[in-house]
Amino acid sequence: MKVRGYVPWLYLAPALFILGVFLVYPTVETFIVSLYKNYYRPDRVFVGLANYLDAFDDRGMLIAFRNNFVWLVVMTSATVGLGLLLAVLLDRVRYEALAKSVIFMPMAISFTAASIIWRFVYAYRPPSRPQIGLLNGLLMGLKDWANTPAVQAALTLGAGIFGVLAALFWGLALARVVAEAVRRWRDERHLEGLARVGLAGFLLLGLFYAIGIAARPPTGSLWEFLWFLLAVGGAGGLLIVGAQDRRWGPLFLGSLLLALGARFVLDQADFQPQAWLTLRPWVNNLALIVAGIWVWTGFCMVVLSAAYKGIPSEMLEAARIDGANEWQVFWHVTVPFMKSTLAAITTTIIIFVLKTFDIVYVMTNGAFDTEVLANYMIRTLYSFPPRYGKASAVAIVLMLLIVPFIVINLRRFRAQEAVR
Amino acid sequence: MRMRRRMWTRTLRRALAAIPLHGVIVTLCVLWLTPTVGLFITSFRPRSAISDSGWWTVFLHPFEMTQFTLENYRQVLFENDIWISFLNSLKITVPSTILPILIAAFAAYAFAWMRFRGRTLLLMVVIGLIVVPLQITFIPLLRLFVNLGINGTFFGLWLAHTGYGLPLLVYMLRNFIGGLPRELFESAAIDGASHWTMFVRLVLPLSVPVIASLAIFQFLWVWNDLIVALIFVGGAAQTSPITLTIANLIGSHGEDWQLLTSAAFVSMVVPLIVFFSLQRYFVRGILAGSLKG
């Protein structure tokens, strides 16, 4: 459409002016500030990358890096995993809309309110006073319960019985898997199942060996570590093999959970109230991450649920008719079909995790080694005297970490729009 | 008779098999809901009760209404100035929603349906600005605001939120407006409509659904924002939005749960109303906004 030369610029002017003043100019200036010492004073000195080196030499920054990494791994896997689980499970029940509202609700409220909610969950009082925080209250309740003689006896018995049952069902499941693999090897020369069983058996040997090592005082050698890894992998693999068996798998998992649950309650018998947010370095960071998971799982659930409903139901039905169990359907049909959505949601969560600020600022303000990059930047900015150069360097580092993920996201978004 | 019995057992077996499914879902829902319920109940309990027993003890006598009080809300709203902060939040949020969407709609229309030199390049630059994290702008903008004397004013916050919201809003609106059928504009042009007429009479009415989603996103983003307020309001209590006031309450009243819980709940009222009344637009808005840098 033809327009006079200046008309488009009338439409664009307000946007361009504001973008120029509020985004372009500050970004450029922050970059320049990050290369100077005392940029805003007459005696400024160009120092090159010294601010960056200074930042990376700082314990606070290194802790922030470590924590951001932990946030990244734990929160991303938990929100995406839980979101996927909920998307798949909720599709099968009639109260889907209601349950979705419940899980999605935290997305509506501010991180500040969410932080108050969780700070209250973790609230701590000395053991002599009644606990008012949900977590300490719950564990104290379990403690009282575990210390009742009758309950204690019942739980000990239950843990024993269900432990034995779990081992039994697991053995039965494994036996079935082995028998099936051997049969297929004999009849069809089908190697895969047998190979898997062989590997699992080998790993089991590793497990026994590792138990032997664990019984002795640790030497800290590399071999010990490798055996440990092998043992953990082997035990995990064998558990999964057992859980996948159609007849005994559910029984095995059920009794394992009951045994572990009883064991957990028994272990609370000498529980003392904990100030969760001061337990460095893992408990308090995890406590903060849980608040983040609480907020963001709903987002993952909604996106993944839309993708799940996009899978043609004939595909799922066909797989079931071919004899796949729900577990196989999930891994071989559902997950591959949702791969692009899963990737998109993962990058989105990563961006948000890297920018995490409010939860940390409100709940601990980075105390007790819970610092993250965004909060560290603000603290450097507000230190006295303000260290503008260093704060700018941290901001630039933060941006460099985020940019690749946003670019990936935008590309994918554009590709989707092009398809539409 | 036998047939019926077999059918009945089958139904029973199916119901039993579904127990783990419902168990997992209900457990997760309870886990998700309990912290909020705890906050809600605590906000109605008197101060002494809060520190003498856990909030869950109210379920021992759930119909005993004397254990609840509105005193916390009275105190927090009128003595701790949460009411003022609540109004401040509204005064910040409403213009910070209308302004960027209006400006973005103009720009998006120009990018979509006007031809001018450098259009593609300029659009790429605007979209590229989505990647700029807020933190990177704080130091220069803070100094600029202080020099202009708009630090700690509503006006400054409106401008800041407009700037931070614009790139994504322009991008989203351009995608939508650019996707409207070309014939619409051609026939309007033949009828002699100017760009202004097309924008006001054609584009804006057609964009109402997408604008609604984006407005909800921007509204909640600004309402829930803490970091921008922290930087550009700072210590100015008379313009502090509710999130910032609550964050400051933690510093001064970190263990006064009767204040913190009721203040947090006051701040949640508006988002929860938006969430439950406009759920469809809300979800769409959140999905669109998730690209924000």
Boltz contact constraints between the chains, C-beta under 6 A:
constraints:
  - contact:
      token1: [A, 3]
      token2: [B, 114]
      max_distance: 6.0
  - contact:
      token1: [A, 8]
      token2: [B, 110]
      max_distance: 6.0
  - contact:
      token1: [A, 8]
      token2: [B, 114]
      max_distance: 6.0
  - contact:
      token1: [A, 8]
      token2: [B, 116]
      max_distance: 6.0
  - contact:
      token1: [A, 11]
      token2: [B, 106]
      max_distance: 6.0
  - contact:
      token1: [A, 11]
      token2: [B, 110]
      max_distance: 6.0
  - contact:
      token1: [A, 12]
      token2: [B, 107]
      max_distance: 6.0
  - contact:
      token1: [A, 12]
      token2: [B, 110]
      max_distance: 6.0
  - contact:
      token1: [A, 14]
      token2: [B, 103]
      max_distance: 6.0
  - contact:
      token1: [A, 15]
      token2: [B, 103]
      max_distance: 6.0
  - contact:
      token1: [A, 15]
      token2: [B, 107]
      max_distance: 6.0
  - contact:
      token1: [A, 15]
      token2: [B, 166]
      max_distance: 6.0
  - contact:
      token1: [A, 18]
      token2: [B, 162]
      max_distance: 6.0
  - contact:
      token1: [A, 18]
      token2: [B, 163]
      max_distance: 6.0
  - contact:
      token1: [A, 19]
      token2: [B, 166]
      max_distance: 6.0
  - contact:
      token1: [A, 22]
      token2: [B, 163]
      max_distance: 6.0
  - contact:
      token1: [A, 23]
      token2: [B, 129]
      max_distance: 6.0
  - contact:
      token1: [A, 23]
      token2: [B, 132]
      max_distance: 6.0
  - contact:
      token1: [A, 23]
      token2: [B, 163]
      max_distance: 6.0
  - contact:
      token1: [A, 26]
      token2: [B, 137]
      max_distance: 6.0
  - contact:
      token1: [A, 26]
      token2: [B, 140]
      max_distance: 6.0
  - contact:
      token1: [A, 26]
      token2: [B, 141]
      max_distance: 6.0
  - contact:
      token1: [A, 27]
      token2: [B, 132]
      max_distance: 6.0
  - contact:
      token1: [A, 27]
      token2: [B, 136]
      max_distance: 6.0
  - contact:
      token1: [A, 29]
      token2: [B, 140]
      max_distance: 6.0
  - contact:
      token1: [A, 30]
      token2: [B, 136]
      max_distance: 6.0
  - contact:
      token1: [A, 30]
      token2: [B, 139]
      max_distance: 6.0
  - contact:
      token1: [A, 89]
      token2: [B, 25]
      max_distance: 6.0
  - contact:
      token1: [A, 99]
      token2: [B, 25]
      max_distance: 6.0
  - contact:
      token1: [A, 99]
      token2: [B, 29]
      max_distance: 6.0
  - contact:
      token1: [A, 102]
      token2: [B, 29]
      max_distance: 6.0
  - contact:
      token1: [A, 102]
      token2: [B, 32]
      max_distance: 6.0
  - contact:
      token1: [A, 102]
      token2: [B, 33]
      max_distance: 6.0
  - contact:
      token1: [A, 103]
      token2: [B, 32]
      max_distance: 6.0
  - contact:
      token1: [A, 108]
      token2: [B, 271]
      max_distance: 6.0
  - contact:
      token1: [A, 108]
      token2: [B, 275]
      max_distance: 6.0
  - contact:
      token1: [A, 109]
      token2: [B, 268]
      max_distance: 6.0
  - contact:
      token1: [A, 109]
      token2: [B, 271]
      max_distance: 6.0
  - contact:
      token1: [A, 110]
      token2: [B, 224]
      max_distance: 6.0
  - contact:
      token1: [A, 110]
      token2: [B, 243]
      max_distance: 6.0
  - contact:
      token1: [A, 112]
      token2: [B, 226]
      max_distance: 6.0
  - contact:
      token1: [A, 112]
      token2: [B, 243]
      max_distance: 6.0
  - contact:
      token1: [A, 112]
      token2: [B, 246]
      max_distance: 6.0
  - contact:
      token1: [A, 112]
      token2: [B, 247]
      max_distance: 6.0
  - contact:
      token1: [A, 113]
      token2: [B, 264]
      max_distance: 6.0
  - contact:
      token1: [A, 113]
      token2: [B, 267]
      max_distance: 6.0
  - contact:
      token1: [A, 113]
      token2: [B, 268]
      max_distance: 6.0
  - contact:
      token1: [A, 116]
      token2: [B, 260]
      max_distance: 6.0
  - contact:
      token1: [A, 116]
      token2: [B, 264]
      max_distance: 6.0
  - contact:
      token1: [A, 117]
      token2: [B, 35]
      max_distance: 6.0
  - contact:
      token1: [A, 117]
      token2: [B, 39]
      max_distance: 6.0
  - contact:
      token1: [A, 121]
      token2: [B, 35]
      max_distance: 6.0
  - contact:
      token1: [A, 130]
      token2: [B, 53]
      max_distance: 6.0
  - contact:
      token1: [A, 132]
      token2: [B, 54]
      max_distance: 6.0
  - contact:
      token1: [A, 134]
      token2: [B, 38]
      max_distance: 6.0
  - contact:
      token1: [A, 137]
      token2: [B, 54]
      max_distance: 6.0
  - contact:
      token1: [A, 302]
      token2: [B, 283]
      max_distance: 6.0
  - contact:
      token1: [A, 348]
      token2: [B, 290]
      max_distance: 6.0
  - contact:
      token1: [A, 357]
      token2: [B, 227]
      max_distance: 6.0
  - contact:
      token1: [A, 358]
      token2: [B, 226]
      max_distance: 6.0
  - contact:
      token1: [A, 362]
      token2: [B, 247]
      max_distance: 6.0
  - contact:
      token1: [A, 377]
      token2: [B, 135]
      max_distance: 6.0
  - contact:
      token1: [A, 388]
      token2: [B, 139]
      max_distance: 6.0
  - contact:
      token1: [A, 392]
      token2: [B, 139]
      max_distance: 6.0
  - contact:
      token1: [A, 395]
      token2: [B, 135]
      max_distance: 6.0
  - contact:
      token1: [A, 395]
      token2: [B, 136]
      max_distance: 6.0
  - contact:
      token1: [A, 398]
      token2: [B, 133]
      max_distance: 6.0
  - contact:
      token1: [A, 398]
      token2: [B, 135]
      max_distance: 6.0
  - contact:
      token1: [A, 399]
      token2: [B, 133]
      max_distance: 6.0
  - contact:
      token1: [A, 399]
      token2: [B, 136]
      max_distance: 6.0
  - contact:
      token1: [A, 402]
      token2: [B, 133]
      max_distance: 6.0
  - contact:
      token1: [A, 403]
      token2: [B, 131]
      max_distance: 6.0
  - contact:
      token1: [A, 406]
      token2: [B, 131]
      max_distance: 6.0
  - contact:
      token1: [A, 406]
      token2: [B, 293]
      max_distance: 6.0
  - contact:
      token1: [A, 409]
      token2: [B, 291]
      max_distance: 6.0
  - contact:
      token1: [A, 417]
      token2: [B, 175]
      max_distance: 6.0
